[in-house]
Amino acid sequence: MTGTTSRVRLLPDVMARDLTIVFCGINPGLKSAATGHHFVAGSNRFWRVLHQAGFTPEQVSPENGRVLLEYGFGLTTAVKRPTARADELSRDEFVAASKAFTRKMRRYAPRYVAFLGKPAFAVLSGQREVQWGLQSVSFGGATAWVLPNPSGLNRAFRLEDLVRAYGELRAAIG
């Protein structure tokens, strides 16, 4: 070690009180943390899916992500530590984040929290088997919903599959 310490930038939440939905990523990617913008990696399909599923009238750029607040939506992550891949996180990191996450949901009071992928929801909820869609548990009063992760690394879901899954949440909120 050279004696210099590199500081890890934390990705700021895009949050306000009483939102309709807070979209919850697993954790920030390195590029998102470095730039301060959610889902900034070119391979991530979040912004395209959000628009095509009817959440936004146009495709929002990551740099303009705060505009989601105007539509009643917010952004956060389950774990704050940035990584190149979500599978670099330990179960203990999710467990350690659980109480703070629930407090955050209680403080901001969104109607729904949409987890982008099953891993964070499974650990935070204590459930082993997780199905897609509406969940029977809540976090700080926010109804939980689980959606496929839009990461470009998630090849199990094609764009049209993601749009369909996100569209189900869009239909549910009216």
N, C-alpha and C positions, 0 to 999 in steps of 0.2 A: 504494500500500500504506500502511496506517495505522500500521504498526509493530507491530501485534498479530499474533501467530502463532496460528493455530488448530491444535490438536493433533488428529491423526487417531487415533481409538481403534481398536485392533486387536482383532479378534474372537478370544477365547480358544478354543483347541481343547478338545474334550471327549474326552480320551484316557486310557488306562491300558494297562499292558503286557498282551500276550497276548490281545487282543480277537479275536473271530471276524471282524468286519468293521469297517473304518473307512470311512465314507462321506465322500467328498472332493468338496466343491463347487468350482466354478471359482475364485471369490473372494467375499468378503463383500459383500452389498448394503449400502447406506448405513444403512438402518434396523437391520439386524443388527449392524453395527459400533457404532452409537449405543447400542443397548440391551444389547449383549453376548450376544445369543441368536441361534443359527443359524436360518435360514429363518423369520424372524419376519414378513416381509411377508404381509399377508392373502391375496394372490393366489398365494403359493407353496404348492404341493400336497405338499411333502415329507412332512409329518407325517401327512396323510390317506393318502397312498400307502403309507407305511411300515406303518401299521396295517392297511389293507385288503389288503396283500400278505402279512400274517401275521408281521411282525417284532415287533410289540408287541400285547399283549392289549387295549389301549385306545388311543385316539388321544392321543398325548402333546402337550402344548402346548409351544411354543418356550421358554417360561420354565422349563419343567421338563425341558429337553433332557438334562440330566445323568443322568436316570433311564435313558437308553440304556445307560450303563455296566453297569447291573444285568442287562441282557439280552445283554451281550457285544458291544456296538456302540459306536463312537466317531464323532466328527465332526471334520473339519479342512477346510482349503481349500488348493488348489494355490498360489495367490498370496494374500498377506496384504492387499494394498491394496484397500480398499473402493471400489466404484464404483456408480453408478446402474444401469449395464448392463455385463455381462461383455465386450461387444465394445469397451469403452473400454480394455481391456488391450492391451498390445503383446506381440508374440511374444517380445521381449527380456525382458519381465517373467517369462514362463513359463520361459525358458531360465535366467534368473538364479535362479529358485526351485528348479530341478531338483535340485541337489546337496543342499540343505537338506531338501527333501522326502524324498529317498531315505534320508538319515541319520535322519530322523524315523521312517520306516517300519522301518528297521533297529533303532532304539532301542526302539520300542514293540512290534515283532514281531507285528502282526495276521496272521491267516491270509489275509485278503483285503483289498484296497483297492478300493472301488467308486467309480469316477470318475463324477460326475454330469454327463454330457455328454462329447462327443468332443474339444473344443478343448484342454483341459488335457492329457488323455492323449496326444493326437497330438504335441504339442510335447515333453512330458516323456519320451515313449518314442522320439521321432524317427521315428515312422511317419506316412506320408502318408495311407494308406488305413486307416481304422479301422472295424471292424464292431462291432455291439452284442454284448454278452455277454462270455464268458470270453476272455481274451487270452493270448497265448503268452509275454509278458514279465512280469517281476515287478519290484517296487520294494522293495529291502532285504529280499527274501525273501517279501514279501506277493504273493500271486497277484492279478493285476489283472483287473477286470471293468468293463465300460463300460455305464452305464445312461443312459437319456434324462434330460435335466435337467428337474426338476419345476417350474421357474420358471413363473410365470403368463405370462411373456413368450414361453415356448415353446409356441406354439399348434399345432405340428406333431403333438403327442401329446395325445390326449384322456385323461381320468383313467383310463378302463378300459385304455388302451394302456400307461400308466405302471404300473398295478397288475400287469398281465400281465408286463411286462419285469422289474419288481422281484421278482415272484413266482418267476421263473426262478432268480434268485440265491438266494432263500429256499429253494427246493427243492434247489438244488445244495449248500447247506451242511448240509442234513438237519435 
